[in-house]
Amino acid sequence: MTAASDDTHFGYETVPLAEKQGRVDDVFHKVAGRYDLMNDLMSGGLHRLWKDALITALKPAKDRPFRHLDVAGGTGDVAFQVLNAGGPQTDVTVLDINDEMLGVGRERAVKRFPEDDRIRFVQGNAEELSLPDAHFDAYTIAFGIRNVPRIDRALAEAHRVLKRGGRFLCLEFSHVDVPLLDNLYEAYSFNVIPRLGRIVTGEAEPYQYLVESIRRFPKPQAFAGMIEDAGFRRAMFTPMTGGVVALHSGWKL
């Protein structure tokens, strides 16, 4: 293995592969308490519509057991929607590597689903899931895959823990493909979002990283290829809001 293969990117910066996870963790430690508020402000509330589209595509079963895994979803945003959309036998595991994000989710779950044992919060790494093979009916990850140092390993683990017939769904920022909107989006991302982050959270650097990480993420066609390489079939993607985000999916057949 060459030295170059031991490196990866942290935003626009090249860093040792072993260092990236710690730096990503530090980003989310800093913003955990106001993460969802910042999502509302940064997207003008659009992230809620994008997540609604994710749940619509997921279609959790209402009349039978449905085991769901939501990765990098520590604050519980997607998991709560899955529980609301599914039936009484819907069971959700929220996995996140950052315990502060999970803490936010646990507090919210107590308020929204008091004494409900259908949701649990687990600290873990998307690249090495301490979960059984062929256990879940569906796997979602919303705006988290680009922060994983080894995306191919996370996709392979997603495939492993899904049952045959299970579905993988990934909501992620993408590449704007509408003339004029692309320039406006670029200017907004680099000039407004970090400043907004400083005002709301007291930290601009985490949001500078998040903006840069979006630009470094593979284009949707390339990411669809990675999903197929992990063993999924019928990989496809749906651009939304002019390509600001894309909803990716694949099936374990």
C-alpha positions as a Markdown table, in Angstrom:
| # | Residue | x | y | z |
|---|---|---|---|---|
| 1 | Met | 0.0 | 0.0 | 0.0 |
| 2 | Thr | 1.4 | 3.4 | -1.0 |
| 3 | Ala | 1.6 | 6.4 | 1.3 |
| 4 | Ala | -1.0 | 8.2 | -0.8 |
| 5 | Ser | -3.6 | 5.4 | -0.2 |
| 6 | Asp | -3.3 | 6.1 | 3.5 |
| 7 | Asp | -4.5 | 9.6 | 3.0 |
| 8 | Thr | -8.1 | 11.0 | 2.6 |
| 9 | His | -9.7 | 14.4 | 2.5 |
| 10 | Phe | -11.2 | 16.4 | 5.3 |
| 11 | Gly | -13.0 | 19.1 | 3.3 |
| 12 | Tyr | -10.3 | 20.5 | 1.0 |
| 13 | Glu | -7.5 | 19.4 | 3.3 |
| 14 | Thr | -5.6 | 16.1 | 2.8 |
| 15 | Val | -5.2 | 14.2 | 6.1 |
| 16 | Pro | -4.1 | 10.8 | 7.2 |
| 17 | Leu | -6.9 | 8.3 | 6.9 |
| 18 | Ala | -6.6 | 7.4 | 10.6 |
| 19 | Glu | -7.0 | 11.0 | 11.5 |
| 20 | Lys | -10.3 | 11.8 | 9.7 |
| 21 | Gln | -12.7 | 10.2 | 12.0 |
| 22 | Gly | -11.5 | 12.0 | 15.0 |
| 23 | Arg | -11.7 | 15.3 | 13.2 |
| 24 | Val | -15.2 | 14.6 | 12.0 |
| 25 | Asp | -16.2 | 13.7 | 15.6 |
| 26 | Asp | -14.9 | 17.0 | 16.8 |
| 27 | Val | -17.0 | 18.8 | 14.2 |
| 28 | Phe | -20.2 | 17.2 | 15.5 |
| 29 | His | -19.2 | 17.6 | 19.2 |
| 30 | Lys | -19.2 | 21.3 | 18.6 |
| 31 | Val | -22.5 | 21.6 | 16.8 |
| 32 | Ala | -24.6 | 18.8 | 18.3 |
| 33 | Gly | -26.9 | 21.0 | 20.4 |
| 34 | Arg | -28.0 | 23.2 | 17.5 |
| 35 | Tyr | -27.5 | 20.7 | 14.7 |
| 36 | Asp | -31.2 | 20.5 | 13.6 |
| 37 | Leu | -31.7 | 24.3 | 14.1 |
| 38 | Met | -28.8 | 24.9 | 11.7 |
| 39 | Asn | -30.2 | 22.5 | 9.2 |
| 40 | Asp | -33.5 | 24.5 | 9.3 |
| 41 | Leu | -31.6 | 27.8 | 8.8 |
| 42 | Met | -29.1 | 26.6 | 6.2 |
| 43 | Ser | -31.8 | 24.9 | 4.0 |
| 44 | Gly | -34.7 | 27.3 | 4.7 |
| 45 | Gly | -36.5 | 24.3 | 6.1 |
| 46 | Leu | -36.1 | 22.3 | 2.9 |
| 47 | His | -34.2 | 19.5 | 4.7 |
| 48 | Arg | -37.6 | 18.5 | 6.2 |
| 49 | Leu | -39.1 | 18.1 | 2.7 |
| 50 | Trp | -36.1 | 16.1 | 1.6 |
| 51 | Lys | -36.5 | 13.8 | 4.6 |
| 52 | Asp | -40.2 | 13.5 | 3.9 |
| 53 | Ala | -39.3 | 12.2 | 0.4 |
| 54 | Leu | -36.9 | 9.7 | 2.1 |
| 55 | Ile | -39.8 | 8.4 | 4.3 |
| 56 | Thr | -42.2 | 8.3 | 1.4 |
| 57 | Ala | -39.7 | 6.1 | -0.6 |
| 58 | Leu | -39.0 | 3.9 | 2.5 |
| 59 | Lys | -42.7 | 3.1 | 3.1 |
| 60 | Pro | -42.2 | 1.3 | 6.4 |
| 61 | Ala | -44.7 | -1.6 | 6.9 |
| 62 | Lys | -47.8 | -0.9 | 8.9 |
| 63 | Asp | -49.1 | -4.5 | 9.3 |
| 64 | Arg | -46.1 | -6.6 | 10.1 |
| 65 | Pro | -42.7 | -6.4 | 11.9 |
| 66 | Phe | -40.4 | -3.8 | 10.3 |
| 67 | Arg | -36.8 | -3.5 | 11.6 |
| 68 | His | -35.1 | -0.3 | 10.6 |
| 69 | Leu | -31.6 | 1.0 | 11.0 |
| 70 | Asp | -30.9 | 4.7 | 10.7 |
| 71 | Val | -27.1 | 5.4 | 10.6 |
| 72 | Ala | -25.6 | 8.8 | 11.4 |
| 73 | Gly | -29.0 | 9.9 | 12.7 |
| 74 | Gly | -28.1 | 10.7 | 16.3 |
| 75 | Thr | -30.6 | 13.5 | 16.9 |
| 76 | Gly | -33.4 | 11.1 | 15.9 |
| 77 | Asp | -34.9 | 13.3 | 13.2 |
| 78 | Val | -35.3 | 10.5 | 10.6 |
| 79 | Ala | -36.0 | 7.8 | 13.2 |
| 80 | Phe | -39.0 | 9.6 | 14.6 |
| 81 | Gln | -40.5 | 9.9 | 11.2 |
| 82 | Val | -40.0 | 6.2 | 10.6 |
| 83 | Leu | -41.8 | 5.4 | 13.8 |
| 84 | Asn | -44.7 | 7.7 | 12.9 |
| 85 | Ala | -45.0 | 6.3 | 9.4 |
| 86 | Gly | -44.8 | 2.6 | 10.4 |
| 87 | Gly | -47.1 | 0.4 | 12.3 |
| 88 | Pro | -47.0 | -0.8 | 15.9 |
| 89 | Gln | -44.4 | -3.5 | 15.1 |
| 90 | Thr | -41.9 | -1.0 | 13.6 |
| 91 | Asp | -38.6 | -1.1 | 15.5 |
| 92 | Val | -35.9 | 1.5 | 14.9 |
| 93 | Thr | -32.2 | 1.4 | 15.8 |
| 94 | Val | -30.4 | 4.7 | 15.6 |
| 95 | Leu | -26.6 | 4.4 | 15.3 |
| 96 | Asp | -24.2 | 7.3 | 15.4 |
| 97 | Ile | -20.5 | 7.4 | 16.2 |
| 98 | Asn | -20.9 | 10.7 | 18.1 |
| 99 | Asp | -22.3 | 10.3 | 21.6 |
| 100 | Glu | -23.3 | 14.0 | 22.0 |
| 101 | Met | -25.5 | 13.7 | 18.9 |
| 102 | Leu | -27.1 | 10.5 | 20.4 |
| 103 | Gly | -27.6 | 12.4 | 23.7 |
| 104 | Val | -29.7 | 14.9 | 21.8 |
| 105 | Gly | -31.7 | 12.1 | 20.2 |
| 106 | Arg | -32.3 | 10.3 | 23.5 |
| 107 | Glu | -33.6 | 13.4 | 25.2 |
| 108 | Arg | -36.0 | 14.1 | 22.3 |
| 109 | Ala | -37.2 | 10.5 | 22.2 |
| 110 | Val | -38.2 | 10.6 | 25.9 |
| 111 | Lys | -40.4 | 13.6 | 25.1 |
| 112 | Arg | -41.9 | 12.3 | 21.9 |
| 113 | Phe | -42.2 | 8.6 | 22.6 |
| 114 | Pro | -42.3 | 8.3 | 26.4 |
| 115 | Glu | -42.0 | 4.7 | 27.6 |
| 116 | Asp | -41.8 | 3.4 | 24.0 |
| 117 | Asp | -39.3 | 0.6 | 23.6 |
| 118 | Arg | -39.5 | 0.6 | 19.8 |
| 119 | Ile | -36.5 | 2.9 | 19.5 |
| 120 | Arg | -33.0 | 2.6 | 20.8 |
| 121 | Phe | -29.8 | 4.7 | 20.4 |
| 122 | Val | -26.5 | 2.9 | 19.8 |
| 123 | Gln | -23.0 | 4.3 | 19.5 |
| 124 | Gly | -21.1 | 2.7 | 16.7 |
| 125 | Asn | -19.1 | 3.1 | 13.6 |
| 126 | Ala | -20.8 | 2.8 | 10.1 |
| 127 | Glu | -17.7 | 1.0 | 8.8 |
| 128 | Glu | -17.9 | -1.8 | 11.5 |
| 129 | Leu | -21.4 | -2.4 | 12.6 |
| 130 | Ser | -21.7 | -4.5 | 15.8 |
| 131 | Leu | -25.0 | -5.8 | 14.5 |
| 132 | Pro | -26.1 | -9.2 | 13.1 |
| 133 | Asp | -26.1 | -10.3 | 9.5 |
| 134 | Ala | -29.4 | -10.1 | 7.6 |
| 135 | His | -31.3 | -8.4 | 10.5 |
| 136 | Phe | -32.9 | -5.2 | 9.1 |
| 137 | Asp | -35.6 | -4.6 | 6.6 |
| 138 | Ala | -34.2 | -1.2 | 5.7 |
| 139 | Tyr | -31.2 | 1.0 | 6.2 |
| 140 | Thr | -31.2 | 4.8 | 5.9 |
| 141 | Ile | -28.4 | 7.4 | 6.2 |
| 142 | Ala | -29.2 | 11.1 | 5.8 |
| 143 | Phe | -26.4 | 13.6 | 5.2 |
| 144 | Gly | -23.9 | 11.3 | 6.9 |
| 145 | Ile | -22.2 | 9.1 | 4.3 |
| 146 | Arg | -19.9 | 11.8 | 3.1 |
| 147 | Asn | -18.4 | 12.1 | 6.6 |
| 148 | Val | -17.4 | 8.4 | 6.7 |
| 149 | Pro | -13.6 | 7.9 | 6.0 |
| 150 | Arg | -14.1 | 4.6 | 4.1 |
| 151 | Ile | -17.4 | 4.9 | 2.3 |
| 152 | Asp | -17.0 | 1.5 | 0.5 |
| 153 | Arg | -16.8 | -0.2 | 3.9 |
| 154 | Ala | -19.9 | 1.5 | 5.2 |
| 155 | Leu | -21.8 | 0.4 | 2.1 |
| 156 | Ala | -20.5 | -3.1 | 2.5 |
| 157 | Glu | -21.7 | -3.1 | 6.1 |
| 158 | Ala | -25.1 | -1.8 | 5.0 |
| 159 | His | -25.4 | -4.7 | 2.6 |
| 160 | Arg | -24.4 | -7.2 | 5.3 |
| 161 | Val | -26.9 | -6.2 | 7.9 |
| 162 | Leu | -29.9 | -6.0 | 5.5 |
| 163 | Lys | -32.2 | -8.9 | 4.9 |
| 164 | Arg | -32.6 | -10.2 | 1.4 |
| 165 | Gly | -35.2 | -7.9 | -0.1 |
| 166 | Gly | -34.0 | -5.1 | 2.2 |
| 167 | Arg | -33.6 | -1.6 | 0.9 |
| 168 | Phe | -30.8 | 0.9 | 1.3 |
| 169 | Leu | -31.7 | 4.6 | 1.1 |
| 170 | Cys | -29.2 | 7.5 | 1.3 |
| 171 | Leu | -30.0 | 11.2 | 1.3 |
| 172 | Glu | -27.0 | 13.3 | 0.6 |
| 173 | Phe | -25.9 | 16.6 | -0.8 |
| 174 | Ser | -25.1 | 16.4 | -4.5 |
| 175 | His | -24.1 | 18.6 | -7.4 |
| 176 | Val | -26.3 | 21.4 | -8.6 |
| 177 | Asp | -26.9 | 21.1 | -12.4 |
| 178 | Val | -29.1 | 24.1 | -13.1 |
| 179 | Pro | -27.5 | 27.1 | -14.7 |
| 180 | Leu | -27.3 | 30.2 | -12.5 |
| 181 | Leu | -28.5 | 28.2 | -9.5 |
| 182 | Asp | -25.1 | 26.5 | -9.4 |
| 183 | Asn | -23.3 | 29.9 | -9.0 |
| 184 | Leu | -25.8 | 31.2 | -6.4 |
| 185 | Tyr | -25.5 | 28.0 | -4.4 |
| 186 | Glu | -21.8 | 28.1 | -4.5 |
| 187 | Ala | -21.7 | 31.7 | -3.3 |
| 188 | Tyr | -24.3 | 31.0 | -0.6 |
| 189 | Ser | -22.5 | 27.9 | 0.7 |
| 190 | Phe | -19.1 | 29.4 | 1.1 |
| 191 | Asn | -20.0 | 33.0 | 2.1 |
| 192 | Val | -23.2 | 32.6 | 4.2 |
| 193 | Ile | -23.2 | 29.2 | 5.8 |
| 194 | Pro | -20.0 | 29.4 | 7.8 |
| 195 | Arg | -20.9 | 32.9 | 9.0 |
| 196 | Leu | -24.4 | 31.7 | 10.0 |
| 197 | Gly | -22.7 | 28.8 | 11.9 |
| 198 | Arg | -20.6 | 31.3 | 13.8 |
| 199 | Ile | -23.7 | 33.3 | 14.8 |
| 200 | Val | -25.9 | 30.4 | 15.8 |
| 201 | Thr | -23.3 | 28.0 | 17.3 |
| 202 | Gly | -20.3 | 30.2 | 17.9 |
| 203 | Glu | -18.4 | 28.0 | 15.5 |
| 204 | Ala | -17.7 | 28.7 | 11.8 |
| 205 | Glu | -15.0 | 26.1 | 11.1 |
| 206 | Pro | -17.4 | 23.0 | 11.3 |
| 207 | Tyr | -19.6 | 24.6 | 8.7 |
| 208 | Gln | -16.7 | 25.4 | 6.5 |
| 209 | Tyr | -15.7 | 21.7 | 6.6 |
| 210 | Leu | -19.3 | 20.7 | 5.9 |
| 211 | Val | -19.5 | 22.9 | 2.8 |
| 212 | Glu | -16.2 | 21.6 | 1.5 |
| 213 | Ser | -17.1 | 18.0 | 2.2 |
| 214 | Ile | -20.2 | 18.4 | 0.0 |
| 215 | Arg | -17.9 | 19.6 | -2.9 |
| 216 | Arg | -15.6 | 16.6 | -2.4 |
| 217 | Phe | -18.4 | 14.0 | -2.4 |
| 218 | Pro | -18.7 | 11.9 | -5.6 |
| 219 | Lys | -21.1 | 12.9 | -8.3 |
| 220 | Pro | -24.4 | 11.0 | -8.1 |
| 221 | Gln | -23.6 | 8.7 | -11.0 |
| 222 | Ala | -20.3 | 7.7 | -9.4 |
| 223 | Phe | -21.9 | 7.1 | -6.0 |
| 224 | Ala | -24.6 | 4.9 | -7.6 |
| 225 | Gly | -21.7 | 2.9 | -9.0 |
| 226 | Met | -20.2 | 2.5 | -5.5 |
| 227 | Ile | -23.6 | 1.3 | -4.2 |
| 228 | Glu | -23.7 | -1.4 | -6.9 |
| 229 | Asp | -20.1 | -2.3 | -6.2 |
| 230 | Ala | -21.2 | -3.0 | -2.6 |
| 231 | Gly | -23.6 | -5.7 | -3.9 |
| 232 | Phe | -26.8 | -3.7 | -4.1 |
| 233 | Arg | -29.0 | -4.0 | -7.2 |
| 234 | Arg | -31.3 | -1.6 | -9.0 |
| 235 | Ala | -29.2 | 1.3 | -7.7 |
| 236 | Met | -30.7 | 4.6 | -8.7 |
| 237 | Phe | -30.9 | 8.2 | -7.6 |
| 238 | Thr | -33.4 | 11.1 | -7.7 |
| 239 | Pro | -32.0 | 14.6 | -7.8 |
| 240 | Met | -34.0 | 17.2 | -5.8 |
| 241 | Thr | -34.0 | 21.0 | -5.7 |
| 242 | Gly | -32.0 | 21.3 | -8.8 |
| 243 | Gly | -29.4 | 18.8 | -7.7 |
| 244 | Val | -28.7 | 20.3 | -4.3 |
| 245 | Val | -29.4 | 16.9 | -2.8 |
| 246 | Ala | -30.0 | 13.4 | -4.2 |
| 247 | Leu | -31.9 | 10.4 | -2.9 |
| 248 | His | -30.0 | 7.2 | -3.6 |
| 249 | Ser | -31.4 | 3.7 | -3.3 |
| 250 | Gly | -30.5 | 0.1 | -3.8 |
| 251 | Trp | -31.9 | -3.3 | -3.0 |
| 252 | Lys | -30.3 | -6.4 | -1.5 |
| 253 | Leu | -31.6 | -9.1 | -3.8 |
